């Protein structure tokens, strides 16, 4: 079998591979193969998959703009402010899903719109004819069949001098030799191509962007409810991300485990760099 990287165009005959279970409950019994490009270190799903039935039962569609999500969005907005986001700037959230971030930004007084071809409420392509001061793509490029095409679209949406904020898993922070440990950033079969941070930087530079700010952990890593704690929490139930939406807190095994309390206190500082936020300037 030949392996061709859609990020750097390198070919590999025997790359590092791994097999991992889906981290979504409905498909947890299914396994999927991934491989790493030896040149740019990006990670790719090996096999083509009809994703329609998988997205039909996607747990993130259950999300609501609750207190926990607002706390995460506050952290993301602070990062955007540090990159220059101010009142009066135009913002587009590309791949906005149900538009919860768009809703939050508008509540905060920003002028934000969202686009997602799979959303009935945000599928109007008219917004793609405009140019924006801030372009956000959170958890988007790794889902795309052609990440470079998505980056080109983001570039077309960005006005001169605009900021482009990309939140995505970082392939450099994923150890395929311990693929089960990284079941959530690998997120099969939904994540088709996961770029290394170096590959993302080079892809941005090829479009004339400069990496201005880099955060080695995602905005969802918060004090107390850190990602290491949430991963520990999920493992005490069925290990799937569906658990975060069920919130079945009653588990003697969980709350009698001293590690639970240790991670509540220090988990925020133990988050690895398997997910990142990179903010470029056009």
C-alpha positions as CSV (number, residue, x, y, z in Angstrom):
1,X,0.0,0.0,0.0
2,X,1.3,3.5,-0.8
3,X,0.9,6.4,1.5
4,X,0.8,10.0,0.2
5,X,0.7,13.0,2.6
6,X,-1.8,15.6,1.5
7,X,0.0,18.2,3.6
8,X,3.6,18.1,2.4
9,X,3.1,15.8,-0.7
10,X,5.7,13.3,0.6
11,X,5.3,9.6,-0.2
12,X,6.0,6.9,2.3
13,X,6.2,3.1,1.8
14,X,6.3,1.9,5.4
15,X,5.2,4.8,7.7
16,X,4.4,4.4,11.4
17,X,0.9,3.2,11.8
18,X,-1.5,2.5,14.6
19,X,-5.0,1.2,15.2
20,X,-7.4,3.0,17.6
21,X,-11.0,2.6,18.7
22,X,-13.5,5.4,18.1
23,X,-14.0,7.5,21.2
24,X,-17.8,7.9,20.4
25,X,-20.0,5.5,22.3
26,X,-22.1,4.4,19.3
27,X,-19.0,3.3,17.4
28,X,-16.6,2.4,20.3
29,X,-16.4,-1.2,19.1
30,X,-15.0,-0.1,15.8
31,X,-11.3,0.4,15.1
32,X,-9.6,2.7,12.6
33,X,-6.1,2.8,11.2
34,X,-4.0,6.0,11.2
35,X,-0.5,6.6,9.9
36,X,2.2,9.3,10.4
37,X,4.0,11.1,7.6
38,X,7.7,10.7,8.2
39,X,8.4,14.0,6.6
40,X,6.1,16.6,8.1
41,X,5.0,14.4,11.1
42,X,1.3,14.9,10.3
43,X,-1.1,12.0,11.1
44,X,-3.7,10.7,8.6
45,X,-6.6,8.4,8.6
46,X,-5.6,5.5,6.4
47,X,-9.0,4.4,5.0
48,X,-11.8,6.2,3.3
49,X,-15.0,6.2,5.4
50,X,-18.6,7.2,4.7
51,X,-18.9,9.7,7.5
52,X,-22.6,10.4,7.2
53,X,-23.7,7.7,9.7
54,X,-21.0,8.8,12.1
55,X,-22.0,12.4,12.1
56,X,-25.7,11.4,12.5
57,X,-24.8,10.3,16.0
58,X,-22.2,12.9,16.8
59,X,-22.3,13.8,20.6
60,X,-21.1,17.4,20.1
61,X,-24.4,18.1,18.5
62,X,-25.8,17.9,22.0
63,X,-23.8,20.9,23.2
64,X,-25.6,23.9,24.7
65,X,-24.2,27.3,25.7
66,X,-24.0,26.4,29.3
67,X,-21.7,27.7,32.1
68,X,-18.8,25.4,31.3
69,X,-18.8,26.2,27.6
70,X,-19.0,29.9,28.4
71,X,-16.0,29.6,30.7
72,X,-14.1,28.0,27.8
73,X,-15.2,30.7,25.4
74,X,-14.1,33.4,27.8
75,X,-10.6,31.9,27.7
76,X,-10.6,31.8,23.9
77,X,-11.9,35.4,23.7
78,X,-9.0,36.5,26.0
79,X,-6.6,35.0,23.5
80,X,-8.3,36.7,20.6
81,X,-8.2,40.0,22.5
82,X,-4.4,39.6,23.0
83,X,-4.1,39.2,19.3
84,X,-5.9,42.5,18.8
85,X,-9.6,41.7,18.7
86,X,-11.6,44.8,19.6
87,X,-15.1,46.2,19.4
88,X,-15.9,47.1,15.8
89,X,-13.9,44.2,14.3
90,X,-15.7,41.9,12.0
91,X,-15.4,38.2,12.9
92,X,-16.3,34.9,11.1
93,X,-16.3,31.5,12.7
94,X,-15.7,29.2,9.8
95,X,-17.1,25.7,10.5
96,X,-19.2,27.1,13.3
97,X,-21.4,24.0,13.8
98,X,-24.5,25.1,15.6
99,X,-23.1,28.6,16.1
100,X,-22.6,28.6,19.8
101,X,-19.3,30.6,19.6
102,X,-20.9,33.1,17.3
103,X,-23.8,33.5,19.8
104,X,-21.3,34.1,22.6
105,X,-19.2,36.6,20.7
106,X,-22.3,38.6,19.7
107,X,-23.4,38.6,23.3
108,X,-20.0,40.1,24.2
109,X,-20.6,42.9,21.8
110,X,-18.6,41.7,18.8
111,X,-19.9,41.6,15.2
112,X,-19.7,37.9,14.5
113,X,-21.1,35.6,11.8
114,X,-20.8,31.9,11.3
115,X,-20.6,29.6,8.4
116,X,-21.0,25.8,8.3
117,X,-22.2,23.9,5.2
118,X,-23.7,21.3,7.5
119,X,-25.8,23.7,9.5
120,X,-29.3,24.8,8.4
121,X,-29.0,28.0,10.4
122,X,-25.4,28.9,9.2
123,X,-25.2,27.5,5.7
124,X,-25.8,30.7,3.8
125,X,-22.8,31.2,1.5
126,X,-23.4,35.0,1.3
127,X,-21.1,35.6,4.3
128,X,-18.2,34.0,2.3
129,X,-18.3,37.0,-0.1
130,X,-17.0,39.3,2.7
131,X,-13.6,39.9,4.3
132,X,-13.1,39.9,8.0
133,X,-10.7,41.3,10.6
134,X,-10.7,38.0,12.5
135,X,-11.2,34.5,11.0
136,X,-11.7,31.6,13.5
137,X,-11.5,27.9,12.6
138,X,-11.9,25.9,15.8
139,X,-11.7,22.1,15.3
140,X,-12.2,22.4,11.6
141,X,-9.2,21.6,9.5
142,X,-8.6,18.1,11.0
143,X,-12.1,17.1,9.9
144,X,-11.6,18.1,6.3
145,X,-10.7,15.8,3.4
146,X,-8.3,18.5,2.1
147,X,-6.9,20.7,4.9
148,X,-4.9,22.9,2.5
149,X,-8.1,23.8,0.7
150,X,-9.7,24.9,4.0
151,X,-6.6,27.0,4.8
152,X,-6.9,28.6,1.4
153,X,-10.6,29.4,2.1
154,X,-9.6,31.0,5.4
155,X,-7.1,33.1,3.6
156,X,-9.8,34.3,1.1
157,X,-12.0,35.4,4.1
158,X,-9.2,37.3,5.8
159,X,-8.8,41.0,5.1
160,X,-5.2,42.4,4.8
161,X,-3.7,42.4,8.2
162,X,-6.4,40.1,9.6
163,X,-5.8,37.5,12.3
164,X,-6.5,33.9,11.6
165,X,-7.0,31.8,14.7
166,X,-6.9,28.0,14.3
167,X,-7.6,25.5,17.0
168,X,-6.7,22.0,16.1
169,X,-4.9,18.8,17.5
170,X,-1.2,18.8,17.1
171,X,0.2,15.6,15.6
172,X,3.6,16.3,17.2
173,X,2.0,15.9,20.6
174,X,0.5,12.5,19.7
175,X,2.5,9.3,20.3
176,X,1.2,6.6,18.0
177,X,3.1,4.0,19.9
178,X,0.6,4.7,22.7
179,X,-2.3,5.4,20.5
180,X,-4.9,4.4,23.1
181,X,-3.7,7.2,25.4
182,X,-4.5,9.7,22.6
183,X,-7.9,8.3,21.6
184,X,-9.5,11.7,22.1
185,X,-7.2,13.9,19.9
186,X,-7.1,11.1,17.3
187,X,-11.0,11.1,17.5
188,X,-11.6,8.5,14.8
189,X,-13.1,8.4,12.3
190,X,-13.9,12.1,12.4
191,X,-10.3,13.5,12.3
192,X,-9.1,12.8,8.8
193,X,-5.8,14.7,8.8
194,X,-4.1,16.0,11.9
195,X,-1.2,18.5,11.2
196,X,1.9,18.8,13.2
197,X,2.4,22.4,14.5
198,X,5.4,22.7,12.2
199,X,3.3,21.6,9.2
200,X,0.6,24.1,10.1
201,X,3.2,26.9,10.4
202,X,4.6,26.1,7.0
203,X,1.2,25.8,5.4
204,X,0.3,29.2,6.8
205,X,3.6,30.8,5.7
206,X,2.9,29.4,2.1
207,X,-0.2,31.6,2.2
208,X,1.8,34.7,3.3
209,X,0.8,34.3,7.0
210,X,3.1,34.8,10.0
211,X,2.6,32.9,13.2
212,X,2.0,35.6,15.8
213,X,0.8,33.7,18.8
214,X,0.9,30.0,19.8
215,X,-0.8,28.3,22.7
216,X,0.4,24.8,23.4
217,X,-2.9,23.9,25.1
218,X,-6.5,24.4,24.0
219,X,-8.9,26.9,25.5
220,X,-10.9,24.0,26.9
221,X,-8.1,23.2,29.4
222,X,-9.3,25.1,32.5
223,X,-8.4,25.2,36.2
224,X,-10.2,22.4,38.1
225,X,-12.0,21.0,35.0
226,X,-8.8,20.5,33.1
227,X,-8.4,18.1,30.2
228,X,-6.3,15.7,32.2
229,X,-9.1,15.6,34.8
230,X,-11.8,15.1,32.1
231,X,-9.8,12.3,30.5
232,X,-9.4,10.6,33.9
233,X,-13.2,11.2,34.5
234,X,-14.2,9.6,31.2
235,X,-12.0,6.5,31.9
236,X,-14.0,5.8,35.0
237,X,-17.1,5.3,32.9
238,X,-17.0,4.0,29.4
239,X,-14.1,6.1,28.1
240,X,-16.1,7.9,25.4
241,X,-16.7,11.6,25.0
242,X,-20.4,10.9,25.3
243,X,-19.8,10.7,29.1
244,X,-19.1,14.5,29.2
245,X,-22.6,15.1,27.9
246,X,-24.2,12.5,30.2
247,X,-22.3,13.7,33.3
248,X,-22.9,10.5,35.4
249,X,-21.1,11.9,38.4
250,X,-22.0,9.0,40.8
251,X,-19.0,6.7,40.8
252,X,-17.5,5.4,44.0
253,X,-14.4,4.3,42.0
254,X,-13.9,7.8,40.7
255,X,-14.4,9.7,43.9
256,X,-12.5,7.3,46.1
257,X,-9.5,7.5,43.9
258,X,-6.9,10.0,45.2
259,X,-5.8,10.8,41.7
260,X,-9.2,12.4,41.1
261,X,-8.5,15.1,43.6
262,X,-4.9,15.5,42.6
263,X,-6.0,16.2,39.0
264,X,-8.7,18.6,40.1
265,X,-5.9,20.6,41.8
266,X,-3.0,20.3,39.4
267,X,-4.4,18.8,36.2
268,X,-4.4,22.2,34.5
269,X,-0.6,22.3,34.6
270,X,-0.3,18.7,33.3
271,X,-2.1,19.2,30.0
272,X,0.1,18.0,27.1
273,X,0.3,19.7,23.6
274,X,-1.9,17.3,21.7
275,X,-4.3,20.3,21.1
276,X,-3.1,23.8,20.2
277,X,-4.3,27.2,19.2
278,X,-2.2,29.1,16.6
279,X,-3.0,32.7,15.7
280,X,-1.6,33.9,12.4
281,X,-1.4,37.4,10.9
282,X,-2.1,37.8,7.2
